[in-house]
Amino acid sequence: MKILITGGAGYIGSHVLNLLGQQGHDIVVVDNLSTGRKESLLYGRHEQFNLEEVEKLDQLMAKENFEACLHFAGSIVVPESVEKPLKYYQNNTTNSVNLIELCVKHGVNRFIFSSTAALYGDSAPNGICTEETMVAPINPYGRSKMMTEFMLEDTAKATALNYVALRYFNVAGANVDLKVGQCSPNATHLIKIASECATGKRDKMAIFGTDYDTKDGTCIRDYIHVDDLAQAHVDALTFLEKDKESAVLNCGYGHGYTVREVVETVKRVTGKDFPAAEVGRRAGDAAILISKAEKIREVLGWKPKYDDLDLIVRTAYEWEKKL
Ligand SMILES: NC(=O)c1ccc[n+]([C@@H]2O[C@H](COP(=O)([O-])OP(=O)(O)OC[C@H]3O[C@@H](n4cnc5c(N)ncnc54)[C@H](O)[C@@H]3O)[C@@H](O)[C@H]2O)c1
């Protein structure tokens, strides 16, 4: 299949590119390398420009006859979105309007969108989110993504475009063969930061908030291995090809760990100790976000292989040592 991937040089996009490339698809990656790395592009052709450059994108799409678009490019740091909301509405919402419009114009009728559990905010009872849980994001990052989901829903009703919005929970770890991994500069992801501490790249880390209504007072998240998430995209592409329908699906394992549990796991698995200072809450964090994870298995036939926190941590740490 001829595929356009935006943001393919980034953490998640590069893992999906690795899988789709291995399957022999013909891929063009549009990525401005704002947070991605050229070395992570193991397959396909790279076009380095900003999605804001709509004319360039239009010309590329007119020339290439893409059959599918996977849209990863975006800004992803929740606390930054609280400080600079318009950056997020520009990069995540406005750029998505333009991309979706060009997909309709050029007949690219299969669209996969990187959505997020941040859409749920604090709205899920006990923090367990089903796809029917009310979307009520509590930060500009989540709102900027929510608007893109709404645009896709409305566009799918009005045009031939079908889409799968994958609502990622906390993505973590690195490719099990260590071909690609997370390189994001200034990452705020817990397991990445703890791995940086374990490898000595950082001398300490922070635990934000110890007074949440959870078993040990720290936030609970559902950590999904990035290779399992990448496989969900491959399965979503097959679904769009065969079923010609749209779907909104959670991507998580259906259970969670507290921040303290994750930090302890990193220390145990790596055999390294490092300071983890307990500080106040960070803006925009929900207490608990856990996926109700049945629908994606039913709709896509997705079968995760790496639901194992130790393995997630080990791959993140091994990758961090290689970087
Ligand atoms: N990492 C997570 O835990 C997580 C969770 C939920 C959702 N998501 C979503 O998944 C997607 C990918 O996240 P990631 O962790 O791989 O982030 P990332 O920062 O590693 O990757 C984003 C990629 O997009 C590129 N990019 C950003 N803006 C661009 C623009 N305007 N034009 C061209 N290229 C641009 C960057 O250079 C980078 O390569 C994002 O849309 C994010 O919102 C991520």
The ligand as a Tripos MOL2 file, in Angstrom:
@<TRIPOS>MOLECULE
LIG
   44    48     1     0     0
SMALL
NO_CHARGES

@<TRIPOS>ATOM
      1 N1          3.9080    9.1840   23.6920 N.am      1 LIG1
      2 C1          2.7190    8.9590   24.2750 C.2       1 LIG1
      3 O1          2.6540    8.3890   25.4000 O.2       1 LIG1
      4 C2          1.4410    9.3890   23.5920 C.ar      1 LIG1
      5 C3          0.2270    9.1620   24.2500 C.ar      1 LIG1
      6 C4         -0.9500    9.5350   23.6120 C.ar      1 LIG1
      7 C5         -0.9210   10.0780   22.3510 C.ar      1 LIG1
      8 N2          0.2610   10.3040   21.7170 N.ar      1 LIG1
      9 C6          0.2410   10.9060   20.3710 C.3       1 LIG1
     10 O2          1.0560   10.1490   19.4950 O.3       1 LIG1
     11 C7          1.6520   10.9820   18.5140 C.3       1 LIG1
     12 C8          3.1310   10.6850   18.4520 C.3       1 LIG1
     13 O3          3.6990   10.8950   19.7340 O.3       1 LIG1
     14 P1          5.2340   10.6010   20.0270 P.3       1 LIG1
     15 O4          5.3540   10.2200   21.4500 O.co2     1 LIG1
     16 O5          5.7980    9.6970   18.9850 O.co2     1 LIG1
     17 O6          5.8440   12.0720   19.8540 O.3       1 LIG1
     18 P2          7.1890   12.5540   19.1740 P.3       1 LIG1
     19 O7          7.3870   13.9670   19.5780 O.co2     1 LIG1
     20 O8          8.2930   11.5780   19.4210 O.co2     1 LIG1
     21 O9          6.8270   12.4730   17.6200 O.3       1 LIG1
     22 C9          6.1660   13.4990   16.9220 C.3       1 LIG1
     23 C10         6.8400   13.5950   15.5530 C.3       1 LIG1
     24 O10         6.1410   14.5640   14.7700 O.3       1 LIG1
     25 C11         7.0580   15.4960   14.2080 C.3       1 LIG1
     26 N3          6.3290   16.7630   14.0930 N.ar      1 LIG1
     27 C12         5.7380   17.4650   15.1060 C.ar      1 LIG1
     28 N4          5.1130   18.5530   14.6120 N.ar      1 LIG1
     29 C13         5.3090   18.5320   13.2620 C.ar      1 LIG1
     30 C14         4.9020   19.3950   12.2130 C.ar      1 LIG1
     31 N5          4.1780   20.5040   12.4350 N.pl3     1 LIG1
     32 N6          5.2630   19.0710   10.9380 N.ar      1 LIG1
     33 C15         6.0000   17.9560   10.6910 C.ar      1 LIG1
     34 N7          6.4080   17.1100   11.6470 N.ar      1 LIG1
     35 C16         6.0710   17.3910   12.9170 C.ar      1 LIG1
     36 C17         8.2290   15.5390   15.1790 C.3       1 LIG1
     37 O11         9.4490   15.9510   14.5930 O.3       1 LIG1
     38 C18         8.2930   14.0790   15.6470 C.3       1 LIG1
     39 O12         9.1120   13.2980   14.8110 O.3       1 LIG1
     40 C19         1.3210   12.4160   18.9270 C.3       1 LIG1
     41 O13         0.2900   12.8810   18.0710 O.3       1 LIG1
     42 C20         0.8320   12.2910   20.3560 C.3       1 LIG1
     43 O14        -0.1290   13.2620   20.6630 O.3       1 LIG1
     44 C21         1.4440    9.9730   22.3190 C.ar      1 LIG1
@<TRIPOS>BOND
     1     1     2 1
     2     2     3 2
     3     2     4 1
     4     4     5 ar
     5     4    44 ar
     6     5     6 ar
     7     6     7 ar
     8     7     8 ar
     9     8     9 1
    10     8    44 ar
    11     9    10 1
    12     9    42 1
    13    10    11 1
    14    11    12 1
    15    11    40 1
    16    12    13 1
    17    13    14 1
    18    14    15 2
    19    14    16 1
    20    14    17 1
    21    17    18 1
    22    18    19 2
    23    18    20 1
    24    18    21 1
    25    21    22 1
    26    22    23 1
    27    23    24 1
    28    23    38 1
    29    24    25 1
    30    25    26 1
    31    25    36 1
    32    26    27 ar
    33    26    35 ar
    34    27    28 ar
    35    28    29 ar
    36    29    30 ar
    37    29    35 ar
    38    30    31 1
    39    30    32 ar
    40    32    33 ar
    41    33    34 ar
    42    34    35 ar
    43    36    37 1
    44    36    38 1
    45    38    39 1
    46    40    41 1
    47    40    42 1
    48    42    43 1
@<TRIPOS>SUBSTRUCTURE
     1 LIG1         1 GROUP 0 **** ****
